[in-house]
Amino acid sequence: MVNVNKKYWGEELKKKAWTKFWKRAKNSRSEKEFRFLLGKFLSSSEQTVLEKRLIILLLLSRNFTYRKIGEIIDAPADAISFIKKKAIEK
């Protein structure tokens, strides 16, 4: 897992950072260009974590069981449950 510094940056700075990232993302002309943009910001480990989470959501939407998802991408059931719960939070 990636180690993250827990220093608080403030809501305004975070909002500006997300806004700038969103503008760059929505101006991407293709999925390939967007993935390239993500690659500039994320380490290979972070990309792997993101891809696993996206795959979990995809497989859940196809009604795969937690066990089958775990077998496919080597993820424990509690991680799959956590991602599912976070995805449906409002």
C-alpha positions in Angstrom: 0.0 0.0 0.0 1.1 3.5 -0.7 2.3 5.6 2.3 0.5 8.9 2.5 1.4 11.9 4.5 -1.6 12.9 6.6 -0.8 16.7 6.6 -4.0 18.7 6.1 -3.7 21.1 3.1 -7.0 22.9 3.5 -10.2 22.7 1.5 -9.5 25.6 -0.8 -6.2 24.2 -2.0 -7.7 20.8 -2.5 -10.6 22.3 -4.5 -8.3 24.2 -6.7 -6.2 21.1 -7.4 -9.3 19.0 -8.3 -10.6 21.8 -10.5 -7.3 22.1 -12.4 -7.2 18.3 -12.8 -10.8 18.1 -13.9 -10.2 20.8 -16.6 -7.2 18.8 -17.9 -9.2 15.5 -17.8 -12.3 16.8 -19.6 -10.1 18.3 -22.3 -8.7 14.9 -23.1 -9.6 14.0 -26.6 -9.5 10.2 -26.0 -9.3 7.5 -23.4 -5.7 7.0 -24.3 -4.9 10.7 -23.7 -6.7 10.6 -20.4 -4.8 7.5 -19.3 -1.6 9.2 -20.3 -2.6 12.2 -18.1 -3.3 9.8 -15.1 0.1 8.2 -15.8 1.8 11.6 -15.3 0.2 11.9 -11.9 0.1 8.4 -10.5 2.9 6.0 -9.7 2.7 2.5 -11.1 1.5 1.3 -7.7 -1.2 3.9 -7.6 -2.3 3.1 -11.1 -2.5 -0.6 -10.1 -4.7 0.3 -7.1 -7.0 2.4 -9.3 -7.2 -0.3 -11.9 -8.1 -3.0 -9.3 -10.8 -0.8 -7.9 -12.3 -0.1 -11.3 -12.1 -3.8 -12.2 -13.9 -4.7 -8.9 -16.7 -2.2 -9.8 -17.0 -3.6 -13.3 -17.1 -7.2 -12.1 -19.6 -6.4 -9.3 -21.8 -4.7 -12.0 -21.7 -8.1 -13.8 -22.9 -9.9 -10.7 -19.6 -11.7 -10.0 -19.3 -13.1 -6.5 -16.7 -11.7 -4.1 -14.9 -15.1 -4.3 -14.7 -15.0 -8.1 -13.5 -11.4 -8.1 -10.9 -12.2 -5.5 -9.7 -15.1 -7.6 -9.5 -12.9 -10.7 -7.6 -10.0 -9.3 -6.2 -11.3 -6.0 -8.3 -9.1 -3.7 -9.7 -10.0 -0.3 -13.5 -10.0 0.3 -13.2 -7.1 2.8 -11.5 -4.9 0.2 -14.2 -5.7 -2.3 -16.9 -5.0 0.2 -15.3 -1.7 1.1 -15.1 -0.6 -2.5 -18.7 -1.6 -3.1 -19.9 0.3 -0.1 -18.0 3.4 -1.0 -19.3 3.3 -4.6 -22.9 3.3 -3.5 -22.6 6.0 -0.8 -24.4 9.2 -1.5 
